[in-house]
Amino acid sequence: MSFLTETKFSFSEQYKDEQVVLLLRRHWFVILIPIIGYILLAFIPVLIRGLWGDIIISNGFGSLFWFGAAIFYLIWWMSFGYRIMLYLLDVWIVTDHRIIDSRQLGFFKRIVAEAKIDKVQDVTTRITGFFATILKFGDVEIQTAGTERNFLFEQVPDPTAIREKILKAISHYRRFHPQGWENDL
């Protein structure tokens, strides 16, 4: 019954005694624009019915119109759910031992990458654009040593605070694990 002990700060691949420092998703503003677009799209059949409804019904296409509207709303609902799913399942996790980048690229494609926190060499932030500056969201880039890949946390809220928490976690880890983390597993 592990689901009873899980919290929002736990995940399935978590190591014993590993603590989550940050659990990140994109800023809410990033999903707001597509949601507004989907809401506006939902009015297309209503608009068509309002403008040309009498012509459609008088020519005997009323049933065809409602069938087309049903197909439209089915596709609309599926694509809206797909967009929300991608937003919710793209997640970045920073623990006291590692950094995990989990990206959902489609219904059946997920890429998960991780790096040991002691391999981090540099953490930089980038805030570009009017809304990003006003709402305080941007990118956090984490450069790692050697052949391990770099991580890019895109459009996350308050990237400066995130950078500080990551640097603090790295410092804490290096202070208490001078030989590396492999011995802790």
Backbone torsions as a table, in degrees:
resi	resn	phi	psi	omega
1	MET	NA	52.2	-177.5
2	SER	-67.5	-23.0	-178.8
3	PHE	-66.7	-18.9	178.1
4	LEU	-77.5	-20.6	-179.2
5	THR	-100.4	-5.4	-178.4
6	GLU	-77.4	147.6	175.9
7	THR	-128.8	-176.9	176.1
8	LYS	-70.1	-10.8	177.8
9	PHE	-107.6	34.1	174.4
10	SER	-138.0	158.7	179.0
11	PHE	-150.5	165.1	-168.6
12	SER	-66.3	-32.7	-177.6
13	GLU	-95.6	18.3	-176.6
14	GLN	-71.5	135.7	178.4
15	TYR	-77.3	158.4	175.2
16	LYS	-61.4	134.1	179.6
17	ASP	65.3	16.7	175.9
18	GLU	-91.5	131.2	-177.4
19	GLN	-107.9	136.5	177.1
20	VAL	-80.2	124.8	177.7
21	VAL	-91.0	-44.8	-179.9
22	LEU	-140.0	139.2	170.9
23	LEU	-125.7	111.4	-168.6
24	LEU	-119.7	143.6	168.0
25	ARG	-129.7	171.5	177.1
26	ARG	-63.2	158.6	178.3
27	HIS	-62.3	148.8	-178.5
28	TRP	-60.7	-27.9	-179.2
29	PHE	-64.7	-29.4	-178.4
30	VAL	-63.6	-34.9	179.5
31	ILE	-90.8	-17.8	-177.8
32	LEU	-63.2	-43.6	-178.5
33	ILE	-61.6	-48.6	176.2
34	PRO	-62.2	-35.5	178.8
35	ILE	-63.8	-42.4	176.8
36	ILE	-61.5	-41.4	176.9
37	GLY	-61.2	-43.1	178.2
38	TYR	-65.3	-38.0	177.6
39	ILE	-63.1	-42.8	177.8
40	LEU	-65.1	-39.6	177.6
41	LEU	-62.4	-31.7	-178.1
42	ALA	-63.6	-20.3	-178.8
43	PHE	-88.6	-1.9	-178.4
44	ILE	-60.2	-51.9	178.3
45	PRO	-62.2	-35.3	178.1
46	VAL	-64.9	-42.1	178.6
47	LEU	-64.6	-44.4	177.9
48	ILE	-61.3	-43.6	179.1
49	ARG	-63.3	-39.8	179.7
50	GLY	-69.2	-39.1	-176.8
51	LEU	-81.2	-44.1	-173.5
52	TRP	-121.7	18.2	-177.1
53	GLY	-59.9	-43.9	-179.7
54	ASP	-64.1	-40.2	179.3
55	ILE	-66.4	-42.9	-179.2
56	ILE	-62.4	-46.0	-177.0
57	ILE	-71.9	-41.1	-178.2
58	SER	-67.0	-25.4	177.8
59	ASN	-91.4	5.1	175.3
60	GLY	82.0	20.0	-179.3
61	PHE	-105.2	17.0	-178.1
62	GLY	-60.5	-46.8	179.8
63	SER	-64.8	-40.5	178.6
64	LEU	-64.7	-39.1	177.5
65	PHE	-61.1	-47.5	-178.2
66	TRP	-66.9	-34.0	175.0
67	PHE	-64.5	-45.6	177.7
68	GLY	-62.6	-39.4	178.1
69	ALA	-64.5	-39.3	178.7
70	ALA	-64.6	-43.2	176.9
71	ILE	-63.0	-43.6	178.4
72	PHE	-57.7	-48.2	-178.0
73	TYR	-69.1	-30.1	175.5
74	LEU	-65.2	-47.5	178.6
75	ILE	-66.0	-40.9	178.4
76	TRP	-58.7	-47.8	-177.7
77	TRP	-64.4	-41.0	179.8
78	MET	-66.2	-42.9	-179.4
79	SER	-71.6	-33.5	175.6
80	PHE	-63.8	-46.6	177.4
81	GLY	-63.1	-37.9	177.9
82	TYR	-62.2	-44.2	-180.0
83	ARG	-63.4	-43.1	178.3
84	ILE	-65.0	-41.7	179.2
85	MET	-59.6	-45.8	179.5
86	LEU	-62.8	-38.9	178.4
87	TYR	-63.6	-45.7	-175.7
88	LEU	-74.3	-30.7	-175.6
89	LEU	-91.1	-11.9	170.6
90	ASP	-78.5	114.2	-174.9
91	VAL	-141.9	146.0	174.9
92	TRP	-120.7	133.2	-178.0
93	ILE	-124.4	129.8	173.8
94	VAL	-116.2	121.1	177.7
95	THR	-112.2	-179.5	178.0
96	ASP	-77.7	1.7	177.8
97	HIS	-124.9	-24.4	-173.5
98	ARG	-158.8	170.9	176.5
99	ILE	-119.6	131.3	-176.0
100	ILE	-124.0	129.7	177.0
101	ASP	-114.5	112.4	-178.0
102	SER	-117.9	112.2	-177.0
103	ARG	-119.3	133.9	174.7
104	GLN	-97.6	119.1	-176.3
105	LEU	-105.0	-0.2	179.8
106	GLY	173.1	-174.3	179.6
107	PHE	-60.9	-38.3	-172.1
108	PHE	-122.0	22.7	179.1
109	LYS	-134.1	119.8	179.9
110	ARG	-133.1	134.3	177.8
111	ILE	-118.6	126.2	178.6
112	VAL	-122.7	124.5	177.5
113	ALA	-126.0	148.6	178.2
114	GLU	-144.1	156.7	177.1
115	ALA	-140.8	146.3	175.8
116	LYS	-68.4	140.8	-175.3
117	ILE	-67.2	-25.1	179.1
118	ASP	-77.0	-7.5	177.5
119	LYS	-89.9	-3.5	-179.0
120	VAL	-73.3	129.2	179.8
121	GLN	-105.9	-34.4	-175.9
122	ASP	-152.0	145.0	176.1
123	VAL	-129.6	120.4	-179.9
124	THR	-124.8	154.5	177.6
125	THR	-118.9	154.6	179.0
126	ARG	-145.0	121.6	176.0
127	ILE	-121.0	116.2	-178.9
128	THR	-132.0	137.3	176.4
129	GLY	107.3	158.0	-177.2
130	PHE	-63.9	-54.7	-177.4
131	PHE	-65.8	-37.1	178.5
132	ALA	-63.2	-38.9	179.0
133	THR	-69.5	-45.3	-178.8
134	ILE	-65.9	-45.0	-175.2
135	LEU	-91.4	0.1	177.4
136	LYS	57.5	60.9	170.0
137	PHE	-135.6	154.8	-178.0
138	GLY	-176.6	-158.4	-175.8
139	ASP	-108.7	147.8	172.4
140	VAL	-122.4	120.0	178.7
141	GLU	-107.0	129.7	-178.6
142	ILE	-116.3	116.4	179.0
143	GLN	-96.1	132.6	-178.9
144	THR	-113.9	164.3	-177.9
145	ALA	-81.0	153.8	170.8
146	GLY	67.2	-140.1	-174.5
147	THR	-86.8	-4.8	179.3
148	GLU	-68.6	147.3	-175.5
149	ARG	-75.9	158.2	173.3
150	ASN	-84.2	154.3	-178.5
151	PHE	-113.5	142.1	176.8
152	LEU	-128.3	111.1	174.6
153	PHE	-89.3	106.5	-172.5
154	GLU	-91.6	135.1	171.5
155	GLN	54.0	43.8	179.7
156	VAL	-90.9	151.6	179.1
157	PRO	-70.9	141.2	175.8
158	ASP	47.8	65.9	-176.4
159	PRO	-62.0	-28.4	179.5
160	THR	-66.3	-43.5	177.6
161	ALA	-66.3	-36.9	177.6
162	ILE	-63.7	-43.8	177.9
163	ARG	-58.2	-45.7	-179.8
164	GLU	-62.6	-40.6	179.3
165	LYS	-66.9	-38.0	178.2
166	ILE	-65.9	-46.2	178.9
167	LEU	-62.1	-37.2	177.4
168	LYS	-66.2	-41.3	178.2
169	ALA	-64.6	-39.4	177.8
170	ILE	-63.9	-46.6	179.6
171	SER	-61.3	-44.3	179.0
172	HIS	-62.2	-43.6	-179.5
173	TYR	-63.5	-47.3	-177.1
174	ARG	-66.3	-29.4	178.7
175	ARG	-70.9	-38.3	-175.8
176	PHE	-98.9	-7.9	179.2
177	HIS	-135.6	69.3	-176.1
178	PRO	-66.3	-23.2	-178.8
179	GLN	-90.6	-10.6	-176.0
180	GLY	114.4	169.3	-171.5
181	TRP	-93.6	-11.7	-176.9
182	GLU	-59.1	-29.8	-179.3
183	ASN	-73.0	-15.4	-177.3
184	ASP	-84.8	-16.6	-174.6
185	LEU	-75.5	NA	NA
